[in-house]
Amino acid sequence: MSKITKEQYEFALARIEELLPMVNDDTPSNDRNAIELTMMSDVVIDYEKEHFPISKPSVAELIELSLEEEGMTQKQLAQQIGISPSRINDYVTGRAEPTLKIARMLCRILKITPAEMLSC
């Protein structure tokens, strides 16, 4: 596929705004508006992948996000693992990386898959 220009991207964004009210979950997939919405969405996705890539979170970001999702404080996590809250803070701020043993516990308690933790 050829490179998508900024103008094409901006056109696609504007067209998506126009099409969204005309397409819902009950719209047949062969409807003209549904097809165009899919095509415009593909243009936006391709442009954003190239110009606004999303980097993988660091271990620190993963822990911080998971704490938020679980509604847990650093202190509560520290108590469950049996380490000091300052050590958890070291992990959340990126000053330290958890050991394999601690990483396993973080995965279990924060419902992080080992694959997510390893891909950081």
Biopython code that builds the backbone (N, CA, C, O; Angstrom):
import numpy as np
from Bio.PDB.StructureBuilder import StructureBuilder

atoms = [
    (1, "MET", "N", (0.843, -1.181, 0.000)),
    (1, "MET", "CA", (0.000, 0.000, 0.000)),
    (1, "MET", "C", (0.888, 1.243, 0.000)),
    (1, "MET", "O", (1.933, 1.270, 0.650)),
    (2, "SER", "N", (0.471, 2.244, -0.717)),
    (2, "SER", "CA", (1.268, 3.471, -0.762)),
    (2, "SER", "C", (1.130, 4.233, 0.549)),
    (2, "SER", "O", (0.198, 4.019, 1.324)),
    (3, "LYS", "N", (2.080, 5.122, 0.768)),
    (3, "LYS", "CA", (2.059, 5.934, 1.992)),
    (3, "LYS", "C", (0.817, 6.810, 2.017)),
    (3, "LYS", "O", (0.406, 7.370, 1.001)),
    (4, "ILE", "N", (0.235, 6.915, 3.196)),
    (4, "ILE", "CA", (-0.944, 7.752, 3.385)),
    (4, "ILE", "C", (-0.466, 9.137, 3.789)),
    (4, "ILE", "O", (0.327, 9.287, 4.718)),
    (5, "THR", "N", (-0.953, 10.141, 3.086)),
    (5, "THR", "CA", (-0.537, 11.512, 3.392)),
    (5, "THR", "C", (-1.321, 12.048, 4.583)),
    (5, "THR", "O", (-2.348, 11.494, 4.975)),
    (6, "LYS", "N", (-0.816, 13.134, 5.146)),
    (6, "LYS", "CA", (-1.510, 13.775, 6.261)),
    (6, "LYS", "C", (-2.901, 14.251, 5.824)),
    (6, "LYS", "O", (-3.864, 14.165, 6.585)),
    (7, "GLU", "N", (-2.988, 14.748, 4.602)),
    (7, "GLU", "CA", (-4.271, 15.223, 4.069)),
    (7, "GLU", "C", (-5.274, 14.073, 3.958)),
    (7, "GLU", "O", (-6.445, 14.229, 4.306)),
    (8, "GLN", "N", (-4.811, 12.921, 3.471)),
    (8, "GLN", "CA", (-5.690, 11.755, 3.362)),
    (8, "GLN", "C", (-6.146, 11.300, 4.749)),
    (8, "GLN", "O", (-7.305, 10.937, 4.947)),
    (9, "TYR", "N", (-5.228, 11.326, 5.690)),
    (9, "TYR", "CA", (-5.529, 10.948, 7.072)),
    (9, "TYR", "C", (-6.597, 11.874, 7.645)),
    (9, "TYR", "O", (-7.576, 11.413, 8.233)),
    (10, "GLU", "N", (-6.405, 13.183, 7.472)),
    (10, "GLU", "CA", (-7.357, 14.157, 8.001)),
    (10, "GLU", "C", (-8.722, 14.033, 7.319)),
    (10, "GLU", "O", (-9.758, 14.183, 7.967)),
    (11, "PHE", "N", (-8.722, 13.760, 6.016)),
    (11, "PHE", "CA", (-9.975, 13.527, 5.301)),
    (11, "PHE", "C", (-10.690, 12.308, 5.888)),
    (11, "PHE", "O", (-11.893, 12.344, 6.147)),
    (12, "ALA", "N", (-9.925, 11.226, 6.093)),
    (12, "ALA", "CA", (-10.509, 9.992, 6.625)),
    (12, "ALA", "C", (-11.099, 10.225, 8.015)),
    (12, "ALA", "O", (-12.185, 9.732, 8.318)),
    (13, "LEU", "N", (-10.388, 10.974, 8.862)),
    (13, "LEU", "CA", (-10.907, 11.283, 10.201)),
    (13, "LEU", "C", (-12.237, 12.033, 10.112)),
    (13, "LEU", "O", (-13.195, 11.702, 10.811)),
    (14, "ALA", "N", (-12.283, 13.044, 9.245)),
    (14, "ALA", "CA", (-13.506, 13.840, 9.085)),
    (14, "ALA", "C", (-14.642, 12.971, 8.533)),
    (14, "ALA", "O", (-15.785, 13.084, 8.975)),
    (15, "ARG", "N", (-14.326, 12.118, 7.581)),
    (15, "ARG", "CA", (-15.360, 11.259, 6.975)),
    (15, "ARG", "C", (-15.891, 10.248, 7.994)),
    (15, "ARG", "O", (-17.080, 9.929, 7.990)),
    (16, "ILE", "N", (-15.020, 9.747, 8.858)),
    (16, "ILE", "CA", (-15.459, 8.820, 9.904)),
    (16, "ILE", "C", (-16.487, 9.504, 10.808)),
    (16, "ILE", "O", (-17.501, 8.906, 11.169)),
    (17, "GLU", "N", (-16.218, 10.759, 11.169)),
    (17, "GLU", "CA", (-17.161, 11.521, 12.003)),
    (17, "GLU", "C", (-18.527, 11.620, 11.325)),
    (17, "GLU", "O", (-19.558, 11.545, 11.994)),
    (18, "GLU", "N", (-18.540, 11.786, 10.005)),
    (18, "GLU", "CA", (-19.797, 11.884, 9.255)),
    (18, "GLU", "C", (-20.506, 10.529, 9.173)),
    (18, "GLU", "O", (-21.734, 10.458, 9.226)),
    (19, "LEU", "N", (-19.722, 9.457, 9.042)),
    (19, "LEU", "CA", (-20.292, 8.127, 8.850)),
    (19, "LEU", "C", (-20.770, 7.468, 10.144)),
    (19, "LEU", "O", (-21.724, 6.690, 10.121)),
    (20, "LEU", "N", (-20.132, 7.764, 11.255)),
    (20, "LEU", "CA", (-20.464, 7.087, 12.508)),
    (20, "LEU", "C", (-21.948, 7.144, 12.866)),
    (20, "LEU", "O", (-22.498, 6.121, 13.276)),
    (21, "PRO", "N", (-22.625, 8.286, 12.733)),
    (21, "PRO", "CA", (-24.052, 8.307, 13.070)),
    (21, "PRO", "C", (-24.920, 7.453, 12.132)),
    (21, "PRO", "O", (-26.050, 7.105, 12.475)),
    (22, "MET", "N", (-24.392, 7.122, 10.961)),
    (22, "MET", "CA", (-25.169, 6.374, 9.972)),
    (22, "MET", "C", (-24.974, 4.860, 10.064)),
    (22, "MET", "O", (-25.679, 4.097, 9.404)),
    (23, "VAL", "N", (-24.018, 4.433, 10.882)),
    (23, "VAL", "CA", (-23.695, 3.006, 10.966)),
    (23, "VAL", "C", (-23.771, 2.578, 12.431)),
    (23, "VAL", "O", (-23.221, 3.238, 13.313)),
    (24, "ASN", "N", (-24.460, 1.463, 12.673)),
    (24, "ASN", "CA", (-24.497, 0.900, 14.030)),
    (24, "ASN", "C", (-24.357, -0.613, 13.934)),
    (24, "ASN", "O", (-24.119, -1.150, 12.852)),
    (25, "ASP", "N", (-24.504, -1.296, 15.056)),
    (25, "ASP", "CA", (-24.311, -2.753, 15.075)),
    (25, "ASP", "C", (-25.307, -3.503, 14.192)),
    (25, "ASP", "O", (-25.042, -4.631, 13.778)),
    (26, "ASP", "N", (-26.460, -2.876, 13.900)),
    (26, "ASP", "CA", (-27.479, -3.536, 13.080)),
    (26, "ASP", "C", (-27.303, -3.274, 11.578)),
    (26, "ASP", "O", (-28.012, -3.857, 10.758)),
    (27, "THR", "N", (-26.365, -2.405, 11.225)),
    (27, "THR", "CA", (-26.134, -2.085, 9.811)),
    (27, "THR", "C", (-25.489, -3.295, 9.129)),
    (27, "THR", "O", (-24.493, -3.824, 9.623)),
    (28, "PRO", "N", (-26.048, -3.733, 8.003)),
    (28, "PRO", "CA", (-25.432, -4.869, 7.292)),
    (28, "PRO", "C", (-24.003, -4.543, 6.865)),
    (28, "PRO", "O", (-23.694, -3.398, 6.535)),
    (29, "SER", "N", (-23.148, -5.539, 6.873)),
    (29, "SER", "CA", (-21.735, -5.304, 6.534)),
    (29, "SER", "C", (-21.549, -4.919, 5.069)),
    (29, "SER", "O", (-20.510, -4.369, 4.704)),
    (30, "ASN", "N", (-22.553, -5.203, 4.218)),
    (30, "ASN", "CA", (-22.434, -4.821, 2.807)),
    (30, "ASN", "C", (-23.079, -3.464, 2.525)),
    (30, "ASN", "O", (-23.186, -3.068, 1.364)),
    (31, "ASP", "N", (-23.509, -2.749, 3.557)),
    (31, "ASP", "CA", (-24.058, -1.402, 3.406)),
    (31, "ASP", "C", (-22.937, -0.462, 2.955)),
    (31, "ASP", "O", (-21.807, -0.567, 3.433)),
    (32, "ARG", "N", (-23.247, 0.453, 2.040)),
    (32, "ARG", "CA", (-22.228, 1.369, 1.484)),
    (32, "ARG", "C", (-21.531, 2.169, 2.575)),
    (32, "ARG", "O", (-20.310, 2.320, 2.557)),
    (33, "ASN", "N", (-22.313, 2.682, 3.530)),
    (33, "ASN", "CA", (-21.721, 3.477, 4.607)),
    (33, "ASN", "C", (-20.821, 2.614, 5.506)),
    (33, "ASN", "O", (-19.766, 3.067, 5.951)),
    (34, "ALA", "N", (-21.241, 1.388, 5.766)),
    (34, "ALA", "CA", (-20.438, 0.485, 6.602)),
    (34, "ALA", "C", (-19.121, 0.153, 5.903)),
    (34, "ALA", "O", (-18.065, 0.115, 6.534)),
    (35, "ILE", "N", (-19.195, -0.085, 4.609)),
    (35, "ILE", "CA", (-17.976, -0.388, 3.839)),
    (35, "ILE", "C", (-17.037, 0.813, 3.847)),
    (35, "ILE", "O", (-15.836, 0.676, 4.077)),
    (36, "GLU", "N", (-17.606, 2.000, 3.591)),
    (36, "GLU", "CA", (-16.766, 3.201, 3.578)),
    (36, "GLU", "C", (-16.171, 3.471, 4.960)),
    (36, "GLU", "O", (-15.016, 3.881, 5.071)),
    (37, "LEU", "N", (-16.957, 3.243, 6.008)),
    (37, "LEU", "CA", (-16.445, 3.451, 7.365)),
    (37, "LEU", "C", (-15.259, 2.523, 7.637)),
    (37, "LEU", "O", (-14.263, 2.940, 8.229)),
    (38, "THR", "N", (-15.367, 1.281, 7.209)),
    (38, "THR", "CA", (-14.266, 0.325, 7.369)),
    (38, "THR", "C", (-13.030, 0.789, 6.610)),
    (38, "THR", "O", (-11.916, 0.728, 7.129)),
    (39, "MET", "N", (-13.232, 1.250, 5.385)),
    (39, "MET", "CA", (-12.100, 1.704, 4.564)),
    (39, "MET", "C", (-11.442, 2.943, 5.177)),
    (39, "MET", "O", (-10.216, 3.032, 5.237)),
    (40, "MET", "N", (-12.249, 3.886, 5.624)),
    (40, "MET", "CA", (-11.696, 5.101, 6.241)),
    (40, "MET", "C", (-10.974, 4.758, 7.540)),
    (40, "MET", "O", (-9.933, 5.339, 7.850)),
    (41, "SER", "N", (-11.526, 3.815, 8.296)),
    (41, "SER", "CA", (-10.883, 3.378, 9.538)),
    (41, "SER", "C", (-9.526, 2.744, 9.254)),
    (41, "SER", "O", (-8.560, 2.971, 9.983)),
    (42, "ASP", "N", (-9.462, 1.948, 8.193)),
    (42, "ASP", "CA", (-8.191, 1.324, 7.810)),
    (42, "ASP", "C", (-7.141, 2.376, 7.465)),
    (42, "ASP", "O", (-5.973, 2.229, 7.824)),
    (43, "VAL", "N", (-7.555, 3.440, 6.769)),
    (43, "VAL", "CA", (-6.637, 4.533, 6.421)),
    (43, "VAL", "C", (-6.086, 5.167, 7.696)),
    (43, "VAL", "O", (-4.881, 5.389, 7.821)),
    (44, "VAL", "N", (-6.984, 5.457, 8.641)),
    (44, "VAL", "CA", (-6.578, 6.087, 9.910)),
    (44, "VAL", "C", (-5.641, 5.165, 10.687)),
    (44, "VAL", "O", (-4.610, 5.608, 11.194)),
    (45, "ILE", "N", (-5.995, 3.895, 10.781)),
    (45, "ILE", "CA", (-5.168, 2.928, 11.522)),
    (45, "ILE", "C", (-3.772, 2.839, 10.904)),
    (45, "ILE", "O", (-2.774, 2.883, 11.623)),
    (46, "ASP", "N", (-3.696, 2.713, 9.573)),
    (46, "ASP", "CA", (-2.393, 2.594, 8.906)),
    (46, "ASP", "C", (-1.537, 3.841, 9.135)),
    (46, "ASP", "O", (-0.340, 3.740, 9.401)),
    (47, "TYR", "N", (-2.157, 5.007, 9.032)),
    (47, "TYR", "CA", (-1.421, 6.265, 9.226)),
    (47, "TYR", "C", (-0.923, 6.357, 10.676)),
    (47, "TYR", "O", (0.233, 6.704, 10.922)),
    (48, "GLU", "N", (-1.802, 6.043, 11.624)),
    (48, "GLU", "CA", (-1.418, 6.168, 13.037)),
    (48, "GLU", "C", (-0.357, 5.150, 13.441)),
    (48, "GLU", "O", (0.499, 5.449, 14.274)),
    (49, "LYS", "N", (-0.404, 3.950, 12.862)),
    (49, "LYS", "CA", (0.639, 2.951, 13.152)),
    (49, "LYS", "C", (2.009, 3.481, 12.750)),
    (49, "LYS", "O", (3.002, 3.264, 13.445)),
    (50, "GLU", "N", (2.047, 4.177, 11.620)),
    (50, "GLU", "CA", (3.312, 4.703, 11.113)),
    (50, "GLU", "C", (3.762, 5.952, 11.875)),
    (50, "GLU", "O", (4.939, 6.088, 12.209)),
    (51, "HIS", "N", (2.828, 6.857, 12.146)),
    (51, "HIS", "CA", (3.191, 8.154, 12.713)),
    (51, "HIS", "C", (3.058, 8.255, 14.240)),
    (51, "HIS", "O", (3.689, 9.112, 14.859)),
    (52, "PHE", "N", (2.256, 7.399, 14.837)),
    (52, "PHE", "CA", (2.059, 7.441, 16.284)),
    (52, "PHE", "C", (2.164, 6.034, 16.868)),
    (52, "PHE", "O", (1.213, 5.541, 17.476)),
    (53, "PRO", "N", (3.310, 5.392, 16.686)),
    (53, "PRO", "CA", (3.422, 4.010, 17.173)),
    (53, "PRO", "C", (3.276, 3.949, 18.698)),
    (53, "PRO", "O", (3.732, 4.836, 19.419)),
    (54, "ILE", "N", (2.642, 2.903, 19.154)),
    (54, "ILE", "CA", (2.463, 2.696, 20.590)),
    (54, "ILE", "C", (3.564, 1.753, 21.051)),
    (54, "ILE", "O", (3.669, 0.618, 20.586)),
    (55, "SER", "N", (4.374, 2.244, 21.967)),
    (55, "SER", "CA", (5.451, 1.404, 22.468)),
    (55, "SER", "C", (4.916, 0.511, 23.583)),
    (55, "SER", "O", (3.915, 0.818, 24.231)),
    (56, "LYS", "N", (5.604, -0.583, 23.780)),
    (56, "LYS", "CA", (5.212, -1.491, 24.852)),
    (56, "LYS", "C", (5.495, -0.814, 26.186)),
    (56, "LYS", "O", (6.461, -0.061, 26.312)),
    (57, "PRO", "N", (4.650, -1.082, 27.184)),
    (57, "PRO", "CA", (4.897, -0.461, 28.483)),
    (57, "PRO", "C", (6.135, -1.062, 29.139)),
    (57, "PRO", "O", (6.492, -2.211, 28.879)),
    (58, "SER", "N", (6.771, -0.287, 29.973)),
    (58, "SER", "CA", (7.888, -0.811, 30.756)),
    (58, "SER", "C", (7.310, -1.646, 31.897)),
    (58, "SER", "O", (6.105, -1.616, 32.146)),
    (59, "VAL", "N", (8.167, -2.385, 32.583)),
    (59, "VAL", "CA", (7.720, -3.158, 33.749)),
    (59, "VAL", "C", (7.082, -2.204, 34.759)),
    (59, "VAL", "O", (6.044, -2.516, 35.344)),
    (60, "ALA", "N", (7.705, -1.040, 34.961)),
    (60, "ALA", "CA", (7.186, -0.056, 35.910)),
    (60, "ALA", "C", (5.779, 0.390, 35.512)),
    (60, "ALA", "O", (4.884, 0.446, 36.355)),
    (61, "GLU", "N", (5.583, 0.708, 34.235)),
    (61, "GLU", "CA", (4.265, 1.146, 33.761)),
    (61, "GLU", "C", (3.229, 0.028, 33.875)),
    (61, "GLU", "O", (2.074, 0.275, 34.222)),
    (62, "LEU", "N", (3.647, -1.195, 33.583)),
    (62, "LEU", "CA", (2.751, -2.337, 33.672)),
    (62, "LEU", "C", (2.271, -2.541, 35.104)),
    (62, "LEU", "O", (1.089, -2.788, 35.340)),
    (63, "ILE", "N", (3.184, -2.437, 36.047)),
    (63, "ILE", "CA", (2.811, -2.591, 37.458)),
    (63, "ILE", "C", (1.876, -1.462, 37.879)),
    (63, "ILE", "O", (0.860, -1.698, 38.534)),
    (64, "GLU", "N", (2.226, -0.234, 37.499)),
    (64, "GLU", "CA", (1.410, 0.917, 37.880)),
    (64, "GLU", "C", (-0.009, 0.807, 37.291)),
    (64, "GLU", "O", (-0.991, 1.036, 37.997)),
    (65, "LEU", "N", (-0.113, 0.464, 36.024)),
    (65, "LEU", "CA", (-1.422, 0.309, 35.387)),
    (65, "LEU", "C", (-2.224, -0.806, 36.043)),
    (65, "LEU", "O", (-3.428, -0.667, 36.257)),
    (66, "SER", "N", (-1.562, -1.902, 36.359)),
    (66, "SER", "CA", (-2.246, -3.041, 36.963)),
    (66, "SER", "C", (-2.729, -2.711, 38.379)),
    (66, "SER", "O", (-3.802, -3.152, 38.789)),
    (67, "LEU", "N", (-1.944, -1.944, 39.115)),
    (67, "LEU", "CA", (-2.381, -1.496, 40.438)),
    (67, "LEU", "C", (-3.682, -0.701, 40.318)),
    (67, "LEU", "O", (-4.628, -0.911, 41.078)),
    (68, "GLU", "N", (-3.708, 0.213, 39.349)),
    (68, "GLU", "CA", (-4.915, 1.023, 39.116)),
    (68, "GLU", "C", (-6.100, 0.147, 38.758)),
    (68, "GLU", "O", (-7.189, 0.303, 39.310)),
    (69, "GLU", "N", (-5.883, -0.781, 37.825)),
    (69, "GLU", "CA", (-6.968, -1.653, 37.378)),
    (69, "GLU", "C", (-7.514, -2.502, 38.520)),
    (69, "GLU", "O", (-8.715, -2.767, 38.576)),
    (70, "GLU", "N", (-6.652, -2.925, 39.418)),
    (70, "GLU", "CA", (-7.073, -3.757, 40.542)),
    (70, "GLU", "C", (-7.575, -2.923, 41.719)),
    (70, "GLU", "O", (-8.078, -3.473, 42.699)),
    (71, "GLY", "N", (-7.442, -1.598, 41.627)),
    (71, "GLY", "CA", (-7.873, -0.725, 42.714)),
    (71, "GLY", "C", (-7.067, -0.960, 43.986)),
    (71, "GLY", "O", (-7.603, -0.932, 45.094)),
    (72, "MET", "N", (-5.789, -1.187, 43.807)),
    (72, "MET", "CA", (-4.915, -1.547, 44.918)),
    (72, "MET", "C", (-3.842, -0.477, 45.106)),
    (72, "MET", "O", (-3.372, 0.112, 44.132)),
    (73, "THR", "N", (-3.458, -0.228, 46.346)),
    (73, "THR", "CA", (-2.376, 0.711, 46.624)),
    (73, "THR", "C", (-1.048, -0.034, 46.622)),
    (73, "THR", "O", (-1.001, -1.261, 46.705)),
    (74, "GLN", "N", (0.022, 0.736, 46.524)),
    (74, "GLN", "CA", (1.362, 0.135, 46.601)),
    (74, "GLN", "C", (1.546, -0.543, 47.964)),
    (74, "GLN", "O", (2.160, -1.606, 48.062)),
    (75, "LYS", "N", (1.016, 0.075, 48.992)),
    (75, "LYS", "CA", (1.142, -0.472, 50.352)),
    (75, "LYS", "C", (0.412, -1.820, 50.453)),
    (75, "LYS", "O", (0.939, -2.769, 51.033)),
    (76, "GLN", "N", (-0.793, -1.900, 49.891)),
    (76, "GLN", "CA", (-1.543, -3.163, 49.920)),
    (76, "GLN", "C", (-0.802, -4.262, 49.161)),
    (76, "GLN", "O", (-0.750, -5.411, 49.600)),
    (77, "LEU", "N", (-0.231, -3.891, 48.015)),
    (77, "LEU", "CA", (0.525, -4.858, 47.225)),
    (77, "LEU", "C", (1.743, -5.341, 48.008)),
    (77, "LEU", "O", (2.039, -6.535, 48.045)),
    (78, "ALA", "N", (2.438, -4.402, 48.627)),
    (78, "ALA", "CA", (3.621, -4.754, 49.425)),
    (78, "ALA", "C", (3.263, -5.740, 50.528)),
    (78, "ALA", "O", (3.996, -6.697, 50.775)),
    (79, "GLN", "N", (2.125, -5.502, 51.196)),
    (79, "GLN", "CA", (1.688, -6.402, 52.272)),
    (79, "GLN", "C", (1.404, -7.796, 51.741)),
    (79, "GLN", "O", (1.770, -8.787, 52.373)),
    (80, "GLN", "N", (0.755, -7.882, 50.583)),
    (80, "GLN", "CA", (0.427, -9.195, 50.013)),
    (80, "GLN", "C", (1.680, -9.966, 49.602)),
    (80, "GLN", "O", (1.734, -11.191, 49.717)),
    (81, "ILE", "N", (2.685, -9.233, 49.123)),
    (81, "ILE", "CA", (3.914, -9.894, 48.678)),
    (81, "ILE", "C", (4.858, -10.161, 49.847)),
    (81, "ILE", "O", (5.632, -11.119, 49.830)),
    (82, "GLY", "N", (4.782, -9.299, 50.865)),
    (82, "GLY", "CA", (5.669, -9.452, 52.017)),
    (82, "GLY", "C", (6.969, -8.687, 51.853)),
    (82, "GLY", "O", (8.015, -9.112, 52.343)),
    (83, "ILE", "N", (6.897, -7.546, 51.156)),
    (83, "ILE", "CA", (8.069, -6.685, 51.010)),
    (83, "ILE", "C", (7.673, -5.263, 51.418)),
    (83, "ILE", "O", (6.500, -4.987, 51.670)),
    (84, "SER", "N", (8.640, -4.386, 51.479)),
    (84, "SER", "CA", (8.357, -3.023, 51.931)),
    (84, "SER", "C", (7.657, -2.207, 50.837)),
    (84, "SER", "O", (7.896, -2.419, 49.648)),
    (85, "PRO", "N", (6.789, -1.273, 51.250)),
    (85, "PRO", "CA", (6.148, -0.394, 50.272)),
    (85, "PRO", "C", (7.171, 0.407, 49.454)),
    (85, "PRO", "O", (6.931, 0.710, 48.286)),
    (86, "SER", "N", (8.303, 0.745, 50.064)),
    (86, "SER", "CA", (9.317, 1.496, 49.316)),
    (86, "SER", "C", (9.903, 0.654, 48.183)),
    (86, "SER", "O", (10.302, 1.182, 47.145)),
    (87, "ARG", "N", (9.949, -0.659, 48.395)),
    (87, "ARG", "CA", (10.453, -1.545, 47.332)),
    (87, "ARG", "C", (9.464, -1.584, 46.163)),
    (87, "ARG", "O", (9.872, -1.572, 45.002)),
    (88, "ILE", "N", (8.170, -1.630, 46.471)),
    (88, "ILE", "CA", (7.148, -1.570, 45.419)),
    (88, "ILE", "C", (7.290, -0.249, 44.670)),
    (88, "ILE", "O", (7.216, -0.209, 43.442)),
    (89, "ASN", "N", (7.495, 0.823, 45.419)),
    (89, "ASN", "CA", (7.664, 2.132, 44.790)),
    (89, "ASN", "C", (8.874, 2.132, 43.858)),
    (89, "ASN", "O", (8.840, 2.753, 42.796)),
    (90, "ASP", "N", (9.936, 1.440, 44.249)),
    (90, "ASP", "CA", (11.110, 1.326, 43.372)),
    (90, "ASP", "C", (10.735, 0.662, 42.044)),
    (90, "ASP", "O", (11.226, 1.061, 40.988)),
    (91, "TYR", "N", (9.860, -0.354, 42.100)),
    (91, "TYR", "CA", (9.425, -1.031, 40.876)),
    (91, "TYR", "C", (8.552, -0.107, 40.026)),
    (91, "TYR", "O", (8.705, -0.047, 38.806)),
    (92, "VAL", "N", (7.625, 0.620, 40.686)),
    (92, "VAL", "CA", (6.683, 1.485, 39.972)),
    (92, "VAL", "C", (7.390, 2.676, 39.330)),
    (92, "VAL", "O", (6.988, 3.134, 38.261)),
    (93, "THR", "N", (8.425, 3.170, 39.969)),
    (93, "THR", "CA", (9.146, 4.325, 39.424)),
    (93, "THR", "C", (10.258, 3.917, 38.461)),
    (93, "THR", "O", (10.854, 4.767, 37.800)),
    (94, "GLY", "N", (10.537, 2.615, 38.384)),
    (94, "GLY", "CA", (11.565, 2.143, 37.467)),
    (94, "GLY", "C", (12.969, 2.184, 38.048)),
    (94, "GLY", "O", (13.943, 1.959, 37.330)),
    (95, "ARG", "N", (13.087, 2.471, 39.350)),
    (95, "ARG", "CA", (14.416, 2.495, 39.978)),
    (95, "ARG", "C", (14.974, 1.089, 40.167)),
    (95, "ARG", "O", (16.184, 0.904, 40.302)),
    (96, "ALA", "N", (14.075, 0.095, 40.176)),
    (96, "ALA", "CA", (14.524, -1.292, 40.354)),
    (96, "ALA", "C", (13.617, -2.212, 39.549)),
    (96, "ALA", "O", (12.456, -1.891, 39.296)),
    (97, "GLU", "N", (14.155, -3.352, 39.153)),
    (97, "GLU", "CA", (13.386, -4.380, 38.454)),
    (97, "GLU", "C", (13.109, -5.505, 39.454)),
    (97, "GLU", "O", (13.989, -5.856, 40.239)),
    (98, "PRO", "N", (11.911, -6.071, 39.437)),
    (98, "PRO", "CA", (11.617, -7.164, 40.371)),
    (98, "PRO", "C", (12.414, -8.423, 40.030)),
    (98, "PRO", "O", (12.720, -8.690, 38.868)),
    (99, "THR", "N", (12.735, -9.178, 41.058)),
    (99, "THR", "CA", (13.377, -10.473, 40.844)),
    (99, "THR", "C", (12.353, -11.404, 40.210)),
    (99, "THR", "O", (11.166, -11.083, 40.163)),
    (100, "LEU", "N", (12.800, -12.537, 39.730)),
    (100, "LEU", "CA", (11.891, -13.498, 39.116)),
    (100, "LEU", "C", (10.816, -13.938, 40.113)),
    (100, "LEU", "O", (9.643, -14.052, 39.757)),
    (101, "LYS", "N", (11.217, -14.182, 41.348)),
    (101, "LYS", "CA", (10.267, -14.607, 42.392)),
    (101, "LYS", "C", (9.207, -13.526, 42.616)),
    (101, "LYS", "O", (8.015, -13.827, 42.677)),
    (102, "ILE", "N", (9.635, -12.280, 42.736)),
    (102, "ILE", "CA", (8.705, -11.159, 42.958)),
    (102, "ILE", "C", (7.844, -10.955, 41.714)),
    (102, "ILE", "O", (6.649, -10.683, 41.825)),
    (103, "ALA", "N", (8.439, -11.084, 40.538)),
    (103, "ALA", "CA", (7.691, -10.916, 39.290)),
    (103, "ALA", "C", (6.553, -11.937, 39.204)),
    (103, "ALA", "O", (5.453, -11.610, 38.760)),
    (104, "ARG", "N", (6.822, -13.168, 39.629)),
    (104, "ARG", "CA", (5.775, -14.202, 39.642)),
    (104, "ARG", "C", (4.622, -13.785, 40.547)),
    (104, "ARG", "O", (3.454, -13.926, 40.184)),
    (105, "MET", "N", (4.958, -13.273, 41.726)),
    (105, "MET", "CA", (3.919, -12.844, 42.669)),
    (105, "MET", "C", (3.149, -11.650, 42.123)),
    (105, "MET", "O", (1.929, -11.575, 42.267)),
    (106, "LEU", "N", (3.863, -10.713, 41.493)),
    (106, "LEU", "CA", (3.201, -9.550, 40.893)),
    (106, "LEU", "C", (2.202, -10.008, 39.832)),
    (106, "LEU", "O", (1.079, -9.506, 39.770)),
    (107, "CYS", "N", (2.612, -10.952, 39.007)),
    (107, "CYS", "CA", (1.729, -11.471, 37.960)),
    (107, "CYS", "C", (0.473, -12.087, 38.566)),
    (107, "CYS", "O", (-0.637, -11.845, 38.092)),
    (108, "ARG", "N", (0.655, -12.876, 39.604)),
    (108, "ARG", "CA", (-0.483, -13.559, 40.227)),
    (108, "ARG", "C", (-1.430, -12.555, 40.888)),
    (108, "ARG", "O", (-2.641, -12.610, 40.672)),
    (109, "ILE", "N", (-0.892, -11.653, 41.678)),
    (109, "ILE", "CA", (-1.714, -10.710, 42.443)),
    (109, "ILE", "C", (-2.353, -9.660, 41.546)),
    (109, "ILE", "O", (-3.520, -9.314, 41.732)),
    (110, "LEU", "N", (-1.601, -9.149, 40.576)),
    (110, "LEU", "CA", (-2.103, -8.069, 39.721)),
    (110, "LEU", "C", (-2.758, -8.574, 38.437)),
    (110, "LEU", "O", (-3.166, -7.788, 37.582)),
    (111, "LYS", "N", (-2.853, -9.912, 38.318)),
    (111, "LYS", "CA", (-3.471, -10.526, 37.135)),
    (111, "LYS", "C", (-2.779, -10.084, 35.838)),
    (111, "LYS", "O", (-3.429, -9.765, 34.842)),
    (112, "ILE", "N", (-1.459, -10.077, 35.883)),
    (112, "ILE", "CA", (-0.627, -9.798, 34.709)),
    (112, "ILE", "C", (-0.194, -11.157, 34.163)),
    (112, "ILE", "O", (0.250, -12.018, 34.922)),
    (113, "THR", "N", (-0.320, -11.350, 32.866)),
    (113, "THR", "CA", (0.149, -12.628, 32.325)),
    (113, "THR", "C", (1.679, -12.613, 32.296)),
    (113, "THR", "O", (2.287, -11.561, 32.100)),
    (114, "PRO", "N", (2.296, -13.776, 32.489)),
    (114, "PRO", "CA", (3.759, -13.817, 32.411)),
    (114, "PRO", "C", (4.262, -13.302, 31.056)),
    (114, "PRO", "O", (5.320, -12.676, 30.993)),
    (115, "ALA", "N", (3.519, -13.556, 29.977)),
    (115, "ALA", "CA", (3.925, -13.072, 28.649)),
    (115, "ALA", "C", (3.991, -11.541, 28.627)),
    (115, "ALA", "O", (4.908, -10.961, 28.047)),
    (116, "GLU", "N", (3.006, -10.893, 29.267)),
    (116, "GLU", "CA", (3.019, -9.420, 29.326)),
    (116, "GLU", "C", (4.254, -8.929, 30.069)),
    (116, "GLU", "O", (4.925, -7.995, 29.631)),
    (117, "MET", "N", (4.544, -9.567, 31.197)),
    (117, "MET", "CA", (5.684, -9.154, 32.019)),
    (117, "MET", "C", (6.981, -9.370, 31.250)),
    (117, "MET", "O", (7.874, -8.525, 31.304)),
    (118, "LEU", "N", (7.100, -10.474, 30.542)),
    (118, "LEU", "CA", (8.330, -10.788, 29.806)),
    (118, "LEU", "C", (8.515, -9.915, 28.568)),
    (118, "LEU", "O", (9.643, -9.691, 28.128)),
    (119, "SER", "N", (7.415, -9.422, 28.006)),
    (119, "SER", "CA", (7.541, -8.640, 26.772)),
    (119, "SER", "C", (7.965, -7.195, 27.019)),
    (119, "SER", "O", (8.211, -6.445, 26.074)),
    (120, "CYS", "N", (8.048, -6.810, 28.281)),
    (120, "CYS", "CA", (8.444, -5.426, 28.600)),
    (120, "CYS", "C", (9.916, -5.211, 28.348)),
    (120, "CYS", "O", (10.425, -4.111, 28.560)),
]
sb = StructureBuilder()
sb.init_structure("model")
sb.init_model(0)
sb.init_chain("A")
sb.init_seg("    ")
for serial, (resi, resn, name, xyz) in enumerate(atoms, 1):
    if name == "N":
        sb.init_residue(resn, " ", resi, " ")
    sb.init_atom(name, np.array(xyz, "f"), 0.0, 1.0, " ", f" {name:<3s}", serial, name[0])
structure = sb.get_structure()
